[in-house]
Amino acid sequence: MTEINSLSKEQVLHLAKLSRLSLTPEEVGRFSGELTKVVEYITKLNQLPTVAVKNLVASPVLYSRLDKVEQVFIKDDLLKQAPQVKNDLIEVPAVFDRNEDI
């Protein structure tokens, strides 16, 4: 098995940023070791011969139906229930910061 170098502090912090996690210095050190073990295990699994392994997942049965146009809601009723409305649209909190560099 190929030995994987331990994930660096910078790599762990980058993964934490992508996951929107704030880690203490102790957690960075601990996760470096734990994530390295995960990567090593995945590398080991990728080396297994899987050509003769049968597919264990059954193919899904696809059902089809005719598309029917139905009015599901009335816009005004929906907007009345929304906590914040702006320009006839439901306003929600921002998920991403425009200035954030990922």
C-alpha positions as CSV (number, residue, x, y, z in Angstrom):
1,M,0.0,0.0,0.0
2,T,1.2,3.5,-0.8
3,E,1.7,5.5,2.3
4,I,0.0,8.9,2.2
5,N,1.8,11.9,3.6
6,S,-0.1,13.5,6.5
7,L,-2.4,16.3,5.6
8,S,-0.8,19.6,6.3
9,K,-2.3,22.2,8.6
10,E,-3.1,24.4,5.6
11,Q,-5.0,21.5,3.8
12,V,-7.0,20.9,7.0
13,L,-7.8,24.6,7.4
14,H,-8.8,24.8,3.7
15,L,-11.2,21.8,4.1
16,A,-12.6,23.4,7.2
17,K,-13.2,26.7,5.4
18,L,-15.0,24.9,2.5
19,S,-17.1,23.1,5.2
20,R,-17.7,26.4,7.0
21,L,-16.2,25.0,10.2
22,S,-14.0,26.9,12.7
23,L,-11.4,24.6,14.3
24,T,-9.2,25.1,17.3
25,P,-5.5,24.5,16.9
26,E,-5.9,21.2,18.7
27,E,-8.7,20.1,16.3
28,V,-6.6,21.0,13.3
29,G,-3.9,18.6,14.6
30,R,-6.3,15.9,15.4
31,F,-8.2,16.2,12.1
32,S,-4.9,16.1,10.2
33,G,-4.3,12.6,11.5
34,E,-7.9,11.4,11.2
35,L,-8.3,12.7,7.6
36,T,-5.0,11.2,6.6
37,K,-6.3,7.8,7.8
38,V,-9.5,8.2,5.8
39,V,-7.5,9.0,2.6
40,E,-5.2,6.0,3.3
41,Y,-8.3,3.7,3.7
42,I,-9.9,5.0,0.5
43,T,-6.5,4.5,-1.4
44,K,-6.5,0.9,0.0
45,L,-10.1,0.3,-1.2
46,N,-9.3,1.7,-4.6
47,Q,-6.6,-1.0,-5.0
48,L,-9.1,-3.9,-4.5
49,P,-10.0,-5.9,-7.6
50,T,-13.7,-5.2,-8.3
51,V,-14.1,-6.6,-11.8
52,A,-15.8,-9.8,-10.6
53,V,-18.0,-8.1,-8.0
54,K,-21.7,-8.2,-8.8
55,N,-23.7,-5.0,-8.6
56,L,-25.4,-5.1,-5.2
57,V,-27.8,-2.2,-6.0
58,A,-30.9,-3.1,-7.9
59,S,-31.7,-1.0,-10.9
60,P,-34.5,1.4,-10.0
61,V,-37.9,0.9,-11.6
62,L,-38.8,4.1,-13.5
63,Y,-42.5,5.0,-13.5
64,S,-43.7,7.5,-15.9
65,R,-46.8,9.6,-15.8
66,L,-48.4,12.2,-18.0
67,D,-47.6,15.8,-17.1
68,K,-50.6,17.6,-15.9
69,V,-50.6,21.4,-15.4
70,E,-52.2,22.2,-12.1
71,Q,-52.2,25.4,-10.1
72,V,-50.3,24.5,-6.9
73,F,-50.5,27.9,-5.2
74,I,-51.6,31.4,-5.7
75,K,-48.8,33.9,-5.7
76,D,-50.4,36.4,-3.5
77,D,-51.3,33.8,-0.8
78,L,-47.8,32.5,-0.9
79,L,-46.3,36.0,-0.5
80,K,-48.6,36.7,2.4
81,Q,-47.1,33.8,4.3
82,A,-43.4,34.7,3.6
83,P,-41.6,36.4,6.5
84,Q,-39.9,38.9,4.1
85,V,-41.0,40.1,0.7
86,K,-39.1,42.4,-1.7
87,N,-40.3,43.3,-5.2
88,D,-42.8,40.5,-5.2
89,L,-40.1,37.9,-4.3
90,I,-39.5,36.0,-1.1
91,E,-36.4,37.5,0.5
92,V,-34.1,35.0,2.3
93,P,-30.8,35.5,4.2
94,A,-27.6,35.4,2.1
95,V,-25.9,32.0,2.0
96,F,-22.6,33.2,0.5
97,D,-20.6,36.3,1.2
98,R,-19.8,38.0,-2.1
99,N,-16.4,39.0,-0.8
100,E,-15.5,35.5,0.4
101,D,-12.7,33.8,-1.4
102,I,-13.0,30.0,-1.4
